[in-house]
């Protein structure tokens, strides 16, 4: 057994501070195990959100030593244990209590995005004909577990708090899954430019780096969407074409 100090943020929306807890750890433990042990043995009122403990529900998102991570997927043997391990709530969202944040804003954003709308069937039997490569293109985006770590690390939301003007990388991925779907007939490029605020993203790839599902958020979702916005609104040839259409 080894004793490690965990510096856990305790508080609510009005105030809070870090508190140190010395906790015995054993081989194979993850950060969430340590939090549960602290909760059971030293701080029964410690609030923490979790569910599956298998990296698939996205519930236990937090910041460990200043980096957004899933607590259940962060092994203690990957951390420097000779100094306190800092655990705090995500910074891009309001704190509810201790390690729990209010992520309801994300679900409100999702409701505003146009839903999937299939084009009419193109086969006599009432089905569609699509290429496998077009299906494969959007499968990556479906792996998202909505842990919102990409939202938390995004400087537009985390540091500039522009939640009213930018939907964040998670929902750019969601839009990409819809816009690139071979059967979808909706048009969302205008919303991306305006309400979606895609222009605020400066493609630093920080969202890609923290994704636990290894979705290539920037290269495969955001950049292609930015290209569609540029083609639609800033291509000089298209502007000329629209003039002659009137």
N, C-alpha and C positions, 0 to 999 in steps of 0.2 A: 504494500500500500504506500502511496505517496500523498502528501498533503499539499494542496495547491490553493492559492488565494484567488477568489473570484470577486471582482469589483462590479457589483450589480446596481443598475440605476433603479432607485425606488422613488415613487412619487405619483402625481397625477397631472392633470392639465394645468393646474395653478402653480405648483412648485414641486421640487424634488432634488435628490442628491444621490451620489454613489455611496454604497455601503459595502464593506469588505466582509467576505465570509470565507473562512478556512474550511476546505472540504477534502475529505479523503477520496482519492480516485483509484481506479484499478484499470488494468489493461483492457482495451477495447471500448472504453467509454467515449461518448460524444458529449458535446456541450449540454445538450438537453438532459442527458443523464445527470450531469452535475447540478443543473438547475432543479431537477426533481429531487435530488438528495438534499439540497439546501432548503427547498420548500418543505420537505418531510421532516427534517431534523432541526432546522434553525429559524425558518421564516414561513410559518404556515399560511400567512396572508399574502405571500408573493404571487402576483398575477402573471400568468404566462399562457399564451395561446398555443395549443398543439393538438394534433389528432392522430395521424397515421404513424409517425415516427419512422417513416420509410422514404421520405423525400418525394412524396407524390401528392400530398394535400396542400402544400404551400402555407400551412398555418403558422409554423414556428419561425417565421422570418424575424431577424433581429440584426443588430450590428455587433460583431465580435472583433474586438481590438480595432474598431473603427471601420470595419469592412462589412457590408451587407452580406449575410449568409443565412442558410437554413441551420438552425441549431442542431437538428437531428442528423445532419450530414457533415458536420464539422467535428472531426475526431480530435481528441485532446492531444494525441501524439503528433499532430500536425502543428501545434502551437508551442510557443516558447513559454514553458511553465515555470521558469525561474523568476518570473515577475508576474504581477496580478493579471489575470485574464479579464478584460473589460467586456461586459455585456450590457447593451443598452437598446432601447426601442428604436425602430426606424425613424429617421429624422424628417422624412418628407410628409408625414401624416401626423395628425393631432394625437397626443398621448391620452389614453383612457386611464390606465393605471399600470405602473411598473413597466413591464415589457410588452404590454398590449397597446396597440394603436388602433385608431378608428380609420379603417380603409374603405368605408362606405362610399366615399367620393368616386372610387374606381368603378363601382357598380352603377352609379348614376351616369358616369361617362359612357359606359357600355350601352346603356339604354338609348342614348342619343344617336348612336351609329346605325345607319340603315341596315336592316337585317338582310340575310341572304334572300335573293329573289331569282329563281331559276328562269331561264329563257324557255320558250315553247319547245316541246319535244321535236326532234328532227328525224325521227324514224317512224315508219308506218305502224309499228306496234306501240307507239306512245312513249317510247323511251328516248334516250340520247346516245349519240355516238361521240366519244371523246378519246383523245390520245392518252396513253398511259403516262407519258412524260409530263403532260399537263396536270394529271392527278398527283403525280409524285411531287411536283413543285410546291404544293400547298400542304403536304403532309407534315413537314417540319414544324409549321406554325401551330399545328393541332396539339403539339406536345406541351404547350404552355400549361402550367399548373396554377397560374395566378397567385404566385407567392409575392408578387409586386416588388421584388428586389431590384428589378430593372428600373422601376418607377422611383425607388428610394435613392438609387445611385445617380439618377439623372440630375444634372446640375440645374436644369430649368425648373424642376419641381423642388429639389432639395435645398438649393441655395437662393434661387430667385422667387420661389413660391408662386409661380405663374399658373396655378391650377385652373384659373378661369380662362386661360388662353392657349393651353397646351395639353393634349390628351396623354402624352407620355408614350414611351416605347412599347409598353404592353399593348396599348390599343392601336398603335401603328402596326404592330404584328397582327392584331385582330382584323384590321382593315385590309392588310395585305392578303390574309387568308381568304377574305371575301372577294376583293378586287381581282385576284389572280386565279380565282376558281373558274374553271372552264365553262361552268354552267350559269354563273351569275350574270344577271342582266342590269344590275343597278349601276349608278354612276356616282362615285363618292369623292372624286378629285376636287371638286369645288369646296366641299366641306373640309377636306384635308388642309387646303390652303387657308381657309378662314377659321372656322371653329376648332379644327384639329390643330392648327398652329404648327404644321410640320416644318415651316421655315425656321423655327426656333432651334431645331436640332442641328448641332454642328458636327455630327457624326464622329464623336470622340471614341466610340465603341466601348464606353464604360459599361453600357447595358449588356452588351454581348459577353463581356468578361465575367459578370456576376451571375449569368443565367445558369441555374442548376441543371437545366435540361439541354444545355449546350446548343440552344437555338442561335443561329447566326443572324441576330436581330438587325444589325446595321447593314451588312452587305446584302442579305437576301430579302429583307423586308423594307427597311427605311429608304435606302438609296434607290431601289426601283420605284418606290412611291414618289420620291422627290423628282425623279426623272419624268414621271407621268404629269406631275404638276407643272414642271418646266415646259414640257411639250404642249400642254393645254393652254397655258397662260402667257408664256414668254417666247415661244417659237415665232420668229418674225414671218416665216412663210405661212404659218397658220393664221396669223393676224391679217395678212393680206388676203388669204382665202376667205376669211369671215367677212371682210369688207365687200368683196365681190358677191357674196351670198345675199347681202342685204338688198 
